Amino acid sequence: MSTGPGPKSLLRPALSRTRLRLAWAVALAVDAIQIPAAAAGPLGWFMDAGLDLIAMAVLWALLGFHWAFLPSFLTEAVPYLNMAPLWTLAVALATRGRGEAPQPPKVIS
């Protein structure tokens, strides 16, 4: 039996507080902009498409790939369905259980 890190820790590494906070801030900001913009009609939908591309790129850079980003990205293209806070939900799923890794105790000699 190996004593190294398990496959789960290799696939979903712990994230720093800064990355977690930035990801949540991006998701909340994009959803806060998109919900009223979606109600504006076709002009708002074009703005939503650009915001979705930016949100997808930034969240992948901050958190890495997660399956929850794909449905969020695709459903944002459907008019009026994008009025739900799907980016916030995706970040909640992607960051679940990925807080900072516990630091080993310091040995004072």
C-alpha positions, 0 to 999 in steps of 0.5 A, spaced: 500 500 500 502 506 498 503 512 503 503 517 497 497 522 496 491 519 494 488 520 487 482 524 489 487 529 492 491 530 485 485 531 482 482 536 486 488 540 490 486 545 495 485 552 494 488 558 497 483 563 501 485 568 495 483 564 490 477 562 493 475 569 495 476 571 488 472 565 484 466 567 489 467 575 487 467 573 480 461 569 480 457 573 484 459 579 480 457 576 473 451 573 476 449 580 479 450 583 472 447 578 468 440 578 471 438 585 470 441 585 463 438 578 461 431 582 462 433 588 457 432 583 451 437 581 445 442 587 447 443 584 454 443 577 451 449 579 447 453 582 453 451 576 457 455 572 451 461 576 452 461 576 460 460 568 460 466 567 456 470 572 460 467 568 467 469 561 464 476 563 462 477 567 469 474 561 473 478 556 470 484 560 471 482 560 478 479 554 480 481 549 474 477 545 470 470 542 473 464 539 470 460 544 473 462 550 469 460 546 462 452 546 464 453 553 467 456 556 460 451 552 456 445 554 459 447 561 460 446 562 452 438 560 453 434 567 454 431 567 460 434 561 463 440 565 464 436 569 470 438 564 475 445 565 478 448 559 475 455 561 475 455 562 483 452 555 483 457 552 479 463 555 483 459 553 490 460 546 486 467 547 484 469 549 491 466 544 495 471 541 500 477 545 497 479 549 502 486 551 504 490 544 506 491 544 513 498 546 515 503 541 519 504 543 526 511 547 526 516 543 530 520 548 535 527 545 537 
